[in-house]
Amino acid sequence: MNQDVKPTTPALSEQAATVPAKGWQMPDTLLIVFGVLLVCALLTLFMPRGQFETRLDVETGRQLLVAGSYQQANNGEAQPAALFADGDNTGLLTAFFDGMTSGSRQGSAIGVVVFILLVGGSFGVLLRTGAIDEALKMLINSLQHKARLLLPLLAFLFSLGGAVFGMGEEAMAFALILLPLVRILGYDAITAVLLTYGATQIGFATSWMNPFSVAIAQSIAGLAPLSGSGFRMLMWLVFTLIYTGWFMWRAERLRQSQPDGGHKASFNIEHQFCFAHLLVVLILFGGMAWMVWGVVMQGYYLREIATQFFVMALLAGSVGRIARLNGASVNDYVDAFKQGAAQLLPAAMVVGIAQGIILLLGGTSASEPTIINTLLHHAAETISGHGAMVAAQGMLVFQSGFNFFVTSGSGQAALTMPLMAPLSDLVGVSRQVAVLAFQLGDGLAHLFYPTSPALMGTLAIAGVDFSKWLKAMWPLWLLLTLMSISTVAVAVLLGF
């Protein structure tokens, strides 16, 4: 990166100076997730495993639970987790390895791990050209203080992406791109996470057509696709506007509280933006358009998106080498790729251990003995036997809690909706309300749980400790909780 910015303006990649900590420190994110792993290991000491019978849904091809078919395994005795692997079972000390290597190239955890490393390496090449830094300098200098208006607009678009095509993991890549812009405008790294991943989850949770959550849940519940869209569209708009307002209030309050009044950038920035820089920027934007087209029209996911970033890196590196941007050699670009991947290695590690937690509890298969199935059974029994309003709120609480163990929207829908749909009939709650409780509980919980690979990956990319994230997010958690409870209550009262 060219160091041609006046002294009053810090470099785009500058990190805050590390001040030696005194006394007690918040534990590292990896330690927090490992602590959760230990708690779940203790859970295996006294909670038995259970399983359900399943039936094949011919229309969707999914295996659905049979209500009332829960059976405890091993005569109801708990099966404490072993220290080491016991056959196919994950042990406490092998959970990290098993988690890192589980899944497929299109899913958690190995798919997400490789996705993070490839995107990090590819973005390292893009940054090495200096084109993004120079473009941002020119953009900020041209827009002056109007540049801040980009943030609410981008938040709205990310929320729309979450609502329309279930955008989630893709936000990790955008966090890398937008973090320099957020920093030079005088905001903190948490603002970048809220702008990208946070906004997508608001849209994900309040969607009327999300193919990975509400569409699957409605199908399992026997509801027509897009039914109830009017209510959900209004819900999405209200949640998005309130979230964006809170997000901008927080960002501006922190910016103004800085010693310089938040004027981190002097807005008199010298830049050396040239035609070669423009070509790299066009490669980036062309790649983003290609990515959106692929996700929406072709169903691209981790494998394809990571490949798209790799192609962008190859093209950008070629332009940078031919134009001799920053005087970088071919070896310099290779080093940039390795360094970019290395910087995101902690994110990949967190994803692995988070998946290991699920494996330690037996996994998410409904037909195999797992502790997750036992939790699901007891929750369903607790919710039944109450009035419609209490039952609906109970469903919301249950779905939020269950998301800690099953962070996949489609996976949670497949596990919970076969029980929640008939249960809603028994307690006088409409199936639309049951789906509403599912999507709000599933989507919004992704903002706070350390078992969410996308959240932990985005936080690691932005350099935000999970403990700091929770400290900053508790007001938002209260706000979203009250809004979710109110929305479900309104839906019950209106007979939605």
Buried (B, 14 or more C-beta within 10 A) or exposed (E): BBEEBEEEBBBBEEEEEEEEEEEEEBBBBBEBBBEBBEEBBEBBEEBBBBBBBBEEBEEEEBBBBBBEBBEBBEEEEBBEBBEEBEEEBBBBEBBBBBBBEBBEEEBBBBBBBBBBBBBBBBBBBBBBBBBBBBBBBBBBBEBEEEBBEBBBEBBBBBBBBBBBBBBBBBBBBBBBBBBBBBBBBBBBBBBBBBBBBBBBBBBBBBBBBBBBBBBBBBBBBEBEEEBBBEBBBEBBBEBBEBBBEBBBEBBBEBBEEEEEEBBBBBBEBEBEBEEBBBBBBBBBEEBBEBBBEBBEEEEBBBBBBBBBBBBBBBBBBBBBBEBEBBEBEEEBBBBBBEBBBEBBBBBBBBBBBBBBBBBBBBBBBBBBBBBBBBBBBBBBEEBEEBEBBBBBBBBBBBBBBBBBBBBBBBBBBBBBBBBBBBBBEEBBBBBBBBBBBBBBBBBBBBBBBBBBBBBBBBBBBBBBBBBBBBEBBEEBBEBBBEBBBEBBBEBBEEEB
